[in-house]
Amino acid sequence: MSKAPDIKAHTPQQLDELLERVRSQIRPGDFELIEGVFRSFKWLLEMLAQSKITLKRLRRWLFGAQTEKTQQVLAKSRPGSDPGSATSPASAKEPAGDPSTVPVKRKGHGRRGVEDYTGATHIGVAHHQHRVGEACQLCHQGRLYQLKDPSPLIHIIARPPFSATVYDLEKLRCSGCGALFTAQPPPEAGTQKYDPNVGCMVGLLCYGNGLPLHCLEQLQQGMGVPMPAATQWELVQAAAEDLKPAFEQLKKEAAGGEVLHNDDTGRKVLGLLKVIAQEQAVDSTQRTGIFTTCIVARACGHQIALYFTGRQHAGENLNDLLKLRDPALPEPIQMCDGLSRNQPTEFNTILANCLTHARREYVDVADNFPQECRLVLEYLREVYVNDAECKNRKLSPEARLALHQEKSKPVMDKLHKWMETQLNDKLVEPNSGLGKAINYMLKRWEALTLFLRKPGAPIDNNLCERGIKKAIRHRKNSLFFKTTIGAQVGDLFMSLIHSCELNGVNPFDYLTTLRQNFRQVKENPQLWLPWNFLKAIDTS
């Protein structure tokens, strides 16, 4: 990185006077360019001085909206260009024929129906004038009967995350002997100040939704129900002890998965930073990084998310997980990006690399090589359209492989031939941005195209990328873990919460159920996983 220049102090009047002196010395066209630069610099300084611009807005103003969608990337690189040009593959054509191949509009982008309010309380309201069985007052011929589906009316109110009830127990004293008699609390008062579900809710808000403990403390203080951050931590730590057997069982289930996604992101643990500083004082070659690894496993029709925070890379954490795998099981498919640190060293896996990462190499250089990048992105778009068709039709792994071999393999073969031609015929400089993008793909071609040869092989690592966002959100809001124990508690909650989300289970219901039945969970944790805990409730 270049050295920061010395900032010269100036006033707006000095800039205007400088522009007037420059106007007479250079050509008009050059002056307009210089004037635009000066005016932009002046405006930027004013916005920064008045705190009227954020880094996000500044980035958008300087570089435009950041998106990797093909339409946006190509429109940015070649304004007004025709996507259906001769250099574009057949993916630019509109889908036709089988209606099942037409992409289905995603849910959740319109008015929410009453069926979406699964946590709402339903209260039946009888008609205020009429009753079932009475004669109709309009036609005087028929009688009224009840419809199966009532007319729903949704009413939403606001409540603090934690509310408190004070039971004022009556106290009586004997005027003769002075003995005290205190009323017995009602059953709903419980035996402890904090209900067991409070720790679960704190963990869900903090590690599932990124709300720091000190922010929750401020919110509760304003609501009149104090909840100190230190108390929250004690409740969360106690809840983690009851939930740990389920977390350990999830690791065993994930170890036997058919497909394992993994990736990591940087993290900060204050306790580890002190240890690293001490090691660096003795040996400067010691590793200094701290990471949170996300592993998402597909096992027996279910998806399991696991998080591990510490000094190990994603491949090392995957290596530890595979130690729990039954040796009789076949080698799993591993999906990751092209970094070598994501691969385990002690176990063999069938490596698949992320096609999205390879695609991003072309997105980054689309402005400099618009025509070539357009060709590659159009080819890859056709492959993703085929994969979306497989998801919409809910094809089996074998049927999905057959569809990709029929539709995607010819496209990928054309792309591979085109890339080799670019390098072999010296049409592209190997050290240029486009040359590096091509080399990145060719070097990892076998791993990038595993979905064309292996049933169930994923096309990209987006499943893990979405999972790792949960750790990034917590890092962005809470900044760091204080101790390694805090990191382990956070990993446990994030693993259980995101595993519930991946399997369509309410995380709060799951966590509270585990705490209410923690003895049974400790004895038979395999019966209390997100996809079968409801059956365990019925049999307990």
Buried (B, 14 or more C-beta within 10 A) or exposed (E): EEEEEEEEEEEEEEBEEEBEEBEEEEEEEEBEEBBEEBEEEBEBBEBEEEEEBEEEEEEEEEEEEEEBEBEBBBBBBBEEBEBEEEEBBEBBEEEEEEEEBEEEEEEEEEEEEBEEEEEEEEEEEEEEEEEEEEEEEEEEEEEEEEEEEEEEEEEEEEEBBBEEEEEEEEEEEEEEEEEEEEEEEEEEEEEEEBBBBBBBBBBBBBBBEBBBBEBBBEBBEEBEEEBBBEBBBBBBBBBBEBBBBBBEBBBBBBBBBBBBBBBBBEBBBBBBEEEBEEBEEEEEEEEEEBBBBBBBBBBEEBBBBBBBBBBBBBBBBBBBBBEEBEEEEEEBBBBBBBBEBBBBEEBEBBBBBBBBBBBBBBBBBBEEBBEBBBBBBBBBBBBBBBBEBBEEBEBEBEEBBBBBEEBBBEBBEEBBEBBEEBBEEEEBEEEEBBBBBBBBBBEBBEBBBBBBBBBBBBBBBBBBBBBBBBBBBBBEEBEBBEEBEBBBBBBBBBBBBBBBBBBEBBBBBBBBBBBBBBEBBBEEBBBBBBBEBEEBBEEE
